[in-house]
């Protein structure tokens, strides 16, 4: 690991916001011997569904899309991971092939933790292991909520809720636009509908002045209206 990467690990944001906050100086030094920071360009694959991975990944910068490919070849987006979230740990701990594909949707950097290092930290650091278990529980709850949403809510309600969730999780830029840029196909994959339905609904939201649309950039103009439409508490906003 080069001096710049070591400096990144020593920044307070890592200790305060990622699972690495549970590690002491000796454990961080242990990681530095074999872990590394890897940079990925937009649309570059980090790991593939069905392939063995040699470790897990903590997002350092950028946004990573995780999706599962169905038997018919269609992709279903499971999650958009922001900085300090961890990827691939369940497959590593269960000694199974990756259960999804992870791809950078913008230029990103990830901190790669080899399998042996992860196993060592789980066995020797109770707080680290507990935090990892809690993350797994939250992700399972999110999956259950998503299934419920698809069964009980209309596409319009789910799209409104998704827009609110994206704002709460990723924030907005200086122009008030969402800090995550998705294609219409990606919105459709997350909501669970056809791309044509997303295009129609976004146009309707724009006409009603709930949002403003400039290409792939979306600005939420009337958050209260979207909240009423979503008709429930936004989930997974702070994970």
Backbone bond lengths (Angstrom), bond angles and torsions (degrees), N, CA, C in turn:
res aa  C-N    CA-C-N  psi(-1)  N-CA   C-N-CA  omega(-1)  CA-C   N-CA-C  phi
1 X - - - 1.470 - - 1.528 108.96 -
2 X 1.339 116.17 131.36 1.461 118.62 -177.41 1.526 111.27 -80.71
3 X 1.347 118.14 165.13 1.471 121.01 -176.52 1.527 113.87 -56.55
4 X 1.344 117.49 -34.92 1.463 119.96 179.96 1.525 110.85 -64.96
5 X 1.341 116.54 -40.31 1.454 120.49 179.92 1.527 111.04 -68.97
6 X 1.333 116.71 -38.56 1.466 119.96 176.36 1.523 109.73 -61.57
7 X 1.329 116.99 -40.38 1.464 121.15 178.72 1.520 111.17 -61.03
8 X 1.330 116.56 -39.59 1.467 120.68 178.92 1.524 110.11 -59.69
9 X 1.321 116.89 -43.39 1.459 120.62 -178.25 1.529 112.26 -67.37
10 X 1.311 116.31 -25.44 1.459 119.77 -177.99 1.525 112.59 -84.97
11 X 1.326 117.51 -6.85 1.458 120.56 179.17 1.526 110.15 -67.65
12 X 1.322 116.19 145.73 1.453 120.90 -175.73 1.518 112.60 -63.08
13 X 1.338 118.20 -27.53 1.460 120.66 -177.85 1.520 111.45 -59.88
14 X 1.323 116.75 -35.44 1.461 119.09 178.71 1.526 110.82 -65.87
15 X 1.312 115.41 -46.05 1.457 118.67 -177.66 1.531 111.81 -66.81
16 X 1.329 116.46 -32.62 1.458 120.26 -174.13 1.525 114.12 -88.18
17 X 1.345 118.23 -27.36 1.449 119.99 -169.64 1.522 115.73 -118.40
18 X 1.305 119.58 -19.83 1.464 120.12 -178.03 1.522 110.33 -108.20
19 X 1.332 114.10 173.30 1.459 119.70 178.89 1.526 111.16 -63.93
20 X 1.331 117.33 -17.00 1.459 120.56 178.85 1.520 112.63 -71.48
21 X 1.330 117.98 -7.36 1.468 120.32 -179.97 1.533 112.09 -63.73
22 X 1.323 116.52 -17.66 1.463 120.37 -179.30 1.526 112.80 -84.98
23 X 1.321 117.62 -4.73 1.458 120.07 -175.45 1.519 111.26 -92.10
24 X 1.329 115.58 139.22 1.460 119.16 175.30 1.530 109.14 -87.92
25 X 1.305 116.39 -179.05 1.465 120.50 -175.31 1.526 111.89 -61.77
26 X 1.321 116.86 -37.97 1.465 119.98 179.87 1.530 110.60 -66.56
27 X 1.320 116.64 -39.49 1.467 120.11 -179.80 1.529 111.20 -70.17
28 X 1.324 116.65 -37.41 1.461 119.61 175.25 1.535 110.51 -64.02
29 X 1.314 115.70 -39.57 1.463 119.51 177.54 1.530 110.57 -64.15
30 X 1.334 116.31 -37.51 1.465 121.32 176.37 1.529 110.45 -61.13
31 X 1.325 116.77 -42.83 1.458 120.67 178.51 1.525 111.91 -63.44
32 X 1.320 116.12 -40.88 1.466 120.92 -175.50 1.523 112.48 -60.93
33 X 1.334 117.19 -19.97 1.458 120.55 -178.64 1.528 111.87 -71.29
34 X 1.331 118.03 -27.81 1.469 118.96 -174.94 1.523 114.28 -135.75
35 X 1.332 118.25 -18.79 1.463 120.39 178.81 1.526 109.67 -78.88
36 X 1.328 115.57 162.30 1.466 118.59 -179.14 1.521 110.74 -154.38
37 X 1.323 115.04 156.08 1.461 121.62 175.02 1.529 107.71 -95.26
38 X 1.323 116.15 127.77 1.459 121.81 -179.86 1.519 109.04 -120.04
39 X 1.322 116.19 139.00 1.456 121.71 -178.87 1.525 110.06 -105.44
40 X 1.322 115.89 138.27 1.456 122.15 -179.79 1.527 109.53 -126.32
41 X 1.320 115.53 137.26 1.452 121.04 175.21 1.523 109.93 -79.64
42 X 1.331 116.43 163.59 1.459 121.44 176.81 1.527 110.15 -54.02
43 X 1.338 115.82 132.98 1.468 125.08 179.36 1.528 113.52 72.98
44 X 1.317 117.69 10.24 1.466 120.41 176.76 1.527 109.38 -86.38
45 X 1.327 115.38 136.40 1.471 121.49 -176.70 1.529 110.21 -79.32
46 X 1.329 115.58 134.79 1.466 121.69 176.45 1.525 109.90 -92.15
47 X 1.328 117.01 -48.27 1.462 120.84 169.91 1.524 109.18 -153.19
48 X 1.348 115.29 158.85 1.459 122.17 -172.68 1.519 111.86 -110.77
49 X 1.315 115.71 141.66 1.463 122.29 173.28 1.524 109.82 -56.42
50 X 1.341 115.61 134.62 1.453 120.61 177.54 1.516 114.85 87.62
51 X 1.334 117.39 -8.01 1.459 121.70 179.36 1.532 110.34 -100.71
52 X 1.308 115.57 148.60 1.458 120.25 175.19 1.526 109.64 -72.87
53 X 1.316 116.57 138.01 1.457 119.96 176.16 1.525 108.44 -118.27
54 X 1.319 114.99 144.55 1.459 119.88 -173.20 1.510 114.64 -89.61
55 X 1.330 116.70 2.23 1.456 120.08 -179.38 1.511 110.62 -178.46
56 X 1.321 115.98 -174.49 1.460 120.96 178.82 1.527 109.33 -110.77
57 X 1.319 115.96 173.88 1.464 121.28 -172.70 1.528 110.09 -135.34
58 X 1.317 116.67 133.77 1.458 122.09 171.69 1.529 107.18 -107.80
59 X 1.325 116.39 123.72 1.463 119.75 -179.39 1.526 109.13 -68.23
60 X 1.307 116.19 128.55 1.463 121.95 179.65 1.522 111.58 -99.72
61 X 1.323 116.22 -41.56 1.465 121.31 177.19 1.526 108.46 -152.90
62 X 1.337 115.64 159.41 1.452 119.79 -179.55 1.519 112.08 87.01
63 X 1.328 115.71 -166.97 1.464 122.59 -179.96 1.521 108.34 -134.57
64 X 1.331 116.38 136.31 1.460 122.29 -178.38 1.527 109.15 -118.13
65 X 1.328 115.24 130.11 1.468 121.42 177.57 1.522 109.04 -96.71
66 X 1.336 116.13 130.49 1.454 121.59 174.90 1.525 108.40 -111.60
67 X 1.314 116.12 129.08 1.461 119.20 -179.35 1.518 110.80 -143.34
68 X 1.331 115.09 155.49 1.457 122.12 177.15 1.521 107.95 -112.42
69 X 1.325 116.25 137.52 1.454 121.67 178.10 1.523 109.20 -97.88
70 X 1.348 115.86 122.94 1.456 121.39 -178.75 1.515 112.28 -77.61
71 X 1.331 115.56 174.57 1.465 121.55 -177.87 1.521 111.94 -60.35
72 X 1.344 115.91 -29.72 1.459 120.18 -178.63 1.522 112.45 -86.34
73 X 1.347 116.45 2.21 1.454 120.63 177.55 1.513 114.81 90.48
74 X 1.324 117.38 1.44 1.459 120.84 -179.85 1.527 110.29 -84.69
75 X 1.336 116.31 140.46 1.456 121.27 -179.90 1.526 111.14 -93.21
76 X 1.334 115.76 137.39 1.459 122.40 178.54 1.528 108.33 -121.21
77 X 1.317 116.61 113.70 1.458 120.38 -177.97 1.526 109.84 -72.85
78 X 1.319 115.50 126.81 1.460 121.75 -178.36 1.517 112.37 -97.56
79 X 1.342 115.55 -31.36 1.457 118.01 -169.30 1.520 110.13 -167.97
80 X 1.322 115.12 147.91 1.457 121.98 169.24 1.522 106.36 -115.33
81 X 1.318 116.60 115.80 1.464 121.04 -174.41 1.524 110.31 -97.28
82 X 1.322 115.17 133.53 1.457 121.90 179.11 1.532 109.15 -104.55
83 X 1.340 117.35 175.57 1.463 119.73 179.94 1.525 113.59 -53.24
84 X 1.334 114.22 138.77 1.458 126.96 177.43 1.522 113.53 83.70
85 X 1.343 118.33 -0.12 1.462 119.99 173.90 1.524 109.57 -86.83
86 X 1.335 116.17 152.05 1.458 121.97 -173.35 1.528 109.90 -106.81
87 X 1.337 115.90 140.96 1.461 122.88 -176.90 1.527 110.11 -125.03
88 X 1.325 116.20 146.16 1.451 121.31 169.61 1.506 116.73 79.95
89 X 1.325 117.86 -0.42 1.469 119.62 -173.30 1.524 112.71 -69.35
90 X 1.350 117.50 -33.19 1.470 119.19 -178.28 1.525 111.18 -65.84
91 X 1.324 117.17 -41.88 1.464 120.33 179.12 1.522 110.92 -65.41
92 X 1.331 116.78 -36.49 1.461 120.82 179.53 1.529 110.47 -68.19
93 X 1.329 116.76 -46.29 1.468 119.92 -177.74 1.522 112.34 -69.40
94 X 1.328 117.18 -31.47 1.467 120.61 -179.64 1.523 112.18 -89.83
95 X 1.344 116.30 -2.39 1.464 122.46 180.00 1.530 110.99 57.15
96 X 1.317 116.31 43.86 1.454 122.35 179.72 1.533 109.76 -121.31
97 X 1.318 115.75 166.57 1.459 120.42 175.06 1.519 109.87 -66.57
98 X 1.311 117.45 157.52 1.468 121.72 179.60 1.524 109.99 -58.13
99 X 1.322 116.36 132.16 1.469 121.05 -176.62 1.523 112.10 -87.19
100 X 1.341 117.13 -4.09 1.461 120.33 177.17 1.524 108.88 -154.23
101 X 1.322 115.35 174.06 1.460 122.23 174.53 1.515 109.15 -104.22
102 X 1.325 117.37 139.29 1.453 122.49 176.89 1.524 109.13 -118.32
103 X 1.323 115.82 130.27 1.458 121.53 -176.31 1.522 109.52 -139.15
104 X 1.312 117.39 139.92 1.464 121.58 178.20 1.533 108.80 -74.97
105 X 1.333 116.85 125.94 1.466 118.54 177.67 1.529 111.13 -95.89
106 X 1.325 115.70 -1.95 1.454 122.64 167.98 1.520 105.96 -153.01
107 X 1.319 118.57 166.42 1.457 120.54 179.53 1.532 108.99 -52.45
108 X 1.328 115.71 126.86 1.462 120.41 -172.26 1.526 110.85 -138.64
109 X 1.324 114.88 160.59 1.463 121.62 172.55 1.522 107.83 -129.54
110 X 1.326 116.38 138.76 1.463 120.58 178.69 1.523 109.26 -128.95
111 X 1.315 115.34 151.90 1.457 122.00 177.27 1.519 107.32 -101.19
112 X 1.309 116.02 111.68 1.462 122.34 -175.73 1.521 110.64 -88.17
113 X 1.345 116.24 122.55 1.464 122.16 179.20 1.527 108.16 -111.23
114 X 1.319 119.16 112.47 1.465 121.38 -178.92 1.522 112.36 -59.83
115 X 1.318 114.91 155.33 1.466 122.93 -176.91 1.523 112.14 -53.64
116 X 1.324 117.25 -47.23 1.467 120.38 -177.66 1.529 111.29 -61.95
117 X 1.331 116.96 -38.30 1.462 120.43 178.39 1.527 110.57 -65.31
118 X 1.333 116.54 -44.14 1.459 120.40 179.75 1.519 110.75 -61.13
119 X 1.327 117.06 -46.03 1.469 121.01 179.23 1.525 110.98 -60.44
120 X 1.327 116.51 -42.14 1.461 120.29 -179.86 1.534 111.27 -62.08
121 X 1.338 116.61 -44.30 1.465 120.10 -178.33 1.522 111.73 -67.86
122 X 1.321 116.79 -37.06 1.470 120.31 178.08 1.532 110.34 -64.29
123 X 1.319 116.71 -39.16 1.465 121.16 -177.59 1.526 113.07 -75.55
124 X 1.329 117.54 -29.17 1.466 120.01 -170.94 1.525 114.58 -109.54
125 X 1.327 117.89 -14.36 1.465 121.21 -177.19 1.522 108.79 -124.43
126 X 1.324 116.11 101.61 1.460 121.21 -176.30 1.519 113.35 -62.53
127 X 1.326 117.71 -38.81 1.467 120.61 -179.65 1.530 111.45 -66.55
128 X 1.325 115.58 -38.71 1.462 120.50 176.74 1.527 109.91 -63.25
129 X 1.327 116.59 -46.21 1.461 120.95 -179.20 1.529 111.69 -64.17
130 X 1.343 116.38 -41.06 1.459 120.45 179.34 1.520 111.22 -64.73
131 X 1.326 116.82 -41.56 1.463 120.32 179.26 1.529 110.51 -63.32
132 X 1.326 116.54 -39.77 1.455 120.91 178.64 1.528 110.26 -63.65
133 X 1.318 116.55 -40.47 1.466 121.11 177.84 1.526 110.81 -65.07
134 X 1.323 117.30 -41.01 1.462 120.96 178.47 1.523 111.82 -65.21
135 X 1.328 117.11 -37.52 1.461 120.99 176.27 1.529 109.77 -62.19
136 X 1.336 116.24 -44.25 1.466 120.07 179.08 1.528 111.12 -61.68
137 X 1.330 116.62 -39.53 1.463 120.39 178.91 1.530 111.66 -65.57
138 X 1.336 116.79 -40.95 1.464 120.09 178.51 1.527 111.25 -64.66
139 X 1.329 115.74 -40.91 1.463 119.02 179.39 1.525 110.89 -65.43
140 X 1.330 117.24 -37.06 1.458 120.81 176.96 1.519 110.65 -65.22
141 X 1.322 116.72 -41.40 1.464 121.05 178.24 1.527 110.65 -63.54
142 X 1.334 116.95 -40.15 1.462 120.43 177.50 1.522 110.81 -60.69
143 X 1.338 116.08 -40.08 1.464 119.89 179.05 1.529 110.82 -64.26
144 X 1.324 116.66 -41.08 1.464 120.65 178.31 1.523 110.55 -64.66
145 X 1.324 116.84 -41.62 1.454 120.66 179.01 1.522 111.19 -63.55
146 X 1.329 116.00 -40.06 1.459 119.93 -179.79 1.521 110.94 -63.08
147 X 1.324 116.74 -42.33 1.462 120.31 178.05 1.527 110.45 -61.28
148 X 1.331 116.00 -41.93 1.462 120.85 178.79 1.524 110.99 -64.18
149 X 1.331 115.66 -42.74 1.463 120.08 -179.61 1.528 110.93 -60.31
150 X 1.312 116.64 -46.27 1.461 120.66 -178.74 1.522 110.79 -62.49
151 X 1.339 116.27 -36.70 1.465 120.11 -177.55 1.523 112.33 -76.24
152 X 1.324 118.12 -32.09 1.463 120.77 -168.96 1.526 114.77 -110.04
153 X 1.320 118.56 -18.38 1.459 120.30 -175.39 1.520 111.53 -111.43
154 X 1.315 115.01 153.19 1.457 120.41 175.05 1.524 109.86 -74.84
155 X 1.332 115.75 164.45 1.468 120.12 177.62 1.523 109.91 -60.62
156 X 1.316 117.26 -38.79 1.461 121.66 -179.63 1.525 110.74 -61.67
157 X 1.314 116.88 -43.49 1.465 121.05 179.18 1.525 110.90 -66.72
158 X 1.323 116.73 -40.26 1.470 120.45 -179.40 1.518 111.14 -67.22
159 X 1.318 117.39 -37.78 1.468 120.11 179.07 1.523 110.31 -68.19
160 X 1.315 117.77 -41.13 1.467 121.02 177.17 1.530 110.19 -60.32
161 X 1.320 116.00 -43.36 1.462 120.31 -179.68 1.527 111.19 -66.81
162 X 1.316 116.86 -37.98 1.457 120.21 178.26 1.527 111.23 -62.45
163 X 1.310 117.82 -43.73 1.461 120.90 179.22 1.530 110.97 -60.21
164 X 1.314 116.35 -41.72 1.467 120.58 178.23 1.528 111.23 -65.75
165 X 1.321 115.85 -41.37 1.461 120.54 179.29 1.522 111.46 -63.28
166 X 1.332 116.85 -42.02 1.463 120.80 178.98 1.523 111.10 -63.06
167 X 1.330 116.63 -39.59 1.461 119.27 178.54 1.524 110.77 -66.42
168 X 1.317 116.77 -43.59 1.465 120.33 -178.06 1.528 112.15 -68.02
169 X 1.321 116.31 -34.49 1.464 119.55 -176.33 1.520 112.73 -83.98
170 X 1.337 117.69 -42.00 1.460 120.94 -173.03 1.521 113.99 -107.86
171 X 1.346 117.35 -13.64 1.450 119.90 179.01 1.520 112.48 76.19
172 X 1.327 115.21 -169.14 1.467 121.76 -178.68 1.526 109.32 -129.74
173 X 1.346 115.45 160.51 1.457 120.40 177.78 1.525 110.71 -87.79
174 X 1.327 116.02 -172.43 1.462 119.92 -176.06 1.526 112.27 -65.75
175 X 1.336 116.61 -17.25 1.469 120.50 178.03 1.523 112.68 -96.22
176 X 1.333 116.22 4.77 1.450 120.32 179.34 1.518 113.90 83.06
177 X 1.342 117.22 5.27 1.459 120.46 -179.23 1.528 110.19 -85.28
178 X 1.331 116.58 149.87 1.454 120.88 178.07 1.520 110.30 -55.94
179 X 1.329 115.74 139.58 1.459 121.36 -177.66 1.523 113.39 -80.25
180 X 1.313 117.36 6.80 1.458 121.71 175.88 1.520 107.43 -125.70
181 X 1.334 115.66 132.91 1.465 121.02 -177.56 1.521 109.44 -110.87
182 X 1.330 116.14 117.89 1.459 122.25 -178.29 1.519 110.36 -121.91
183 X 1.316 115.02 150.17 1.459 119.96 173.72 1.525 109.04 -79.17
184 X 1.327 116.35 166.58 1.470 120.31 176.64 1.528 109.78 -63.07
185 X 1.330 117.01 -35.79 1.465 120.30 177.50 1.528 111.10 -62.45
186 X 1.337 116.62 -38.82 1.461 120.02 -179.71 1.528 111.18 -69.40
187 X 1.321 117.14 -40.19 1.466 119.06 174.18 1.524 110.28 -58.65
188 X 1.325 116.03 -44.49 1.469 120.51 -178.72 1.524 111.26 -62.92
189 X 1.345 116.83 -39.21 1.457 121.03 -179.59 1.519 111.45 -64.60
190 X 1.331 116.88 -41.02 1.468 120.49 -179.31 1.526 110.81 -70.01
191 X 1.326 116.37 -43.41 1.466 120.92 -176.80 1.527 111.18 -73.85
192 X 1.329 116.41 -30.19 1.452 120.33 -178.56 1.517 112.37 88.08
193 X 1.323 116.63 53.49 1.459 121.04 -178.49 1.520 109.17 -152.58
194 X 1.325 115.74 -177.45 1.459 120.72 178.82 1.527 110.18 -81.15
195 X 1.320 116.28 150.08 1.463 120.91 178.91 1.524 110.96 -57.82
196 X 1.327 116.85 -38.88 1.469 120.94 -179.67 1.523 111.51 -59.56
197 X 1.320 117.24 -36.39 1.469 120.95 179.66 1.523 110.55 -67.38
198 X 1.343 117.39 -40.24 1.463 121.06 177.97 1.526 110.56 -64.48
199 X 1.319 117.25 -44.06 1.462 120.76 178.61 1.520 110.73 -58.76
200 X 1.319 116.36 -44.92 1.468 120.86 -179.42 1.528 111.34 -64.78
201 X 1.336 116.79 -44.09 1.462 120.19 -177.05 1.525 112.11 -69.98
202 X 1.336 117.74 -38.81 1.458 119.65 177.01 1.525 110.45 -63.17
203 X 1.325 116.59 -38.41 1.460 120.45 176.45 1.524 110.69 -64.28
204 X 1.318 116.15 -39.64 1.472 120.83 177.94 1.527 110.72 -65.75
205 X 1.331 116.68 -43.37 1.464 120.18 178.11 1.524 111.08 -61.39
206 X 1.331 115.58 -37.81 1.461 119.88 179.32 1.528 110.55 -67.57
207 X 1.316 117.00 -42.37 1.464 121.28 179.06 1.522 111.04 -61.32
208 X 1.333 115.73 -38.56 1.470 121.25 179.64 1.526 111.69 -79.83
209 X 1.340 117.25 -2.20 1.462 124.61 179.64 1.532 112.56 64.07
210 X 1.341 114.96 29.88 1.453 119.43 171.04 1.530 109.93 -76.92
211 X 1.340 115.26 -34.24 1.455 121.58 -179.78 1.526 108.97 -138.82
212 X 1.337 115.07 166.66 1.452 121.52 168.62 1.521 106.66 -121.76
213 X 1.323 116.68 140.38 1.464 121.66 -176.37 1.514 109.38 -123.10
214 X 1.339 115.64 127.27 1.462 121.88 176.41 1.520 107.53 -131.63
215 X 1.343 116.28 91.34 1.450 120.33 -172.98 1.523 109.82 67.19
216 X 1.346 116.78 -121.81 1.463 121.02 176.95 1.525 112.15 -91.64
217 X 1.320 117.07 -4.28 1.461 121.33 -178.73 1.533 109.87 -86.69
218 X 1.332 115.45 131.70 1.462 121.00 -178.51 1.526 109.65 -124.00
219 X 1.336 115.68 134.09 1.460 122.83 175.61 1.524 108.25 -116.62
220 X 1.316 117.00 127.87 1.469 120.45 176.34 1.518 108.20 -82.39
221 X 1.329 116.35 120.27 1.458 122.96 -176.33 1.528 112.33 -98.84
222 X 1.334 116.11 -32.71 1.462 120.66 -176.88 1.528 108.35 -134.41
223 X 1.323 114.69 84.30 1.465 120.64 -176.46 1.520 111.70 -65.10
224 X 1.319 117.80 -37.57 1.460 121.13 -179.36 1.524 111.31 -62.09
225 X 1.334 116.58 -40.24 1.461 120.05 179.54 1.523 111.08 -64.02
226 X 1.336 116.27 -40.63 1.462 120.06 178.21 1.531 110.65 -66.95
227 X 1.319 116.90 -37.14 1.466 120.51 178.56 1.530 110.72 -63.89
228 X 1.325 116.25 -41.49 1.464 119.43 178.05 1.524 110.35 -64.86
229 X 1.307 116.21 -38.28 1.455 120.29 -179.86 1.525 110.98 -68.27
230 X 1.340 116.02 -42.54 1.462 119.56 179.71 1.520 111.46 -66.16
231 X 1.346 115.46 -33.48 1.468 122.08 171.89 1.523 114.60 59.25
232 X 1.341 116.03 28.38 1.466 118.76 174.16 1.507 108.26 -163.33
233 X 1.320 115.36 168.23 1.464 120.77 178.07 1.513 109.67 -68.86
234 X 1.314 116.93 132.68 1.453 121.07 177.83 1.524 109.47 -66.37
235 X 1.347 116.31 129.25 1.463 119.90 -178.36 1.514 111.00 -103.27
236 X 1.314 115.41 161.51 1.477 123.94 175.33 1.528 112.63 62.34
237 X 1.329 117.76 18.72 1.461 119.12 -175.64 1.521 111.93 -71.35
238 X 1.311 117.14 -33.86 1.463 119.49 -172.69 1.518 112.95 -109.80
239 X 1.342 117.90 15.30 1.452 120.02 -179.25 1.515 110.99 -93.50
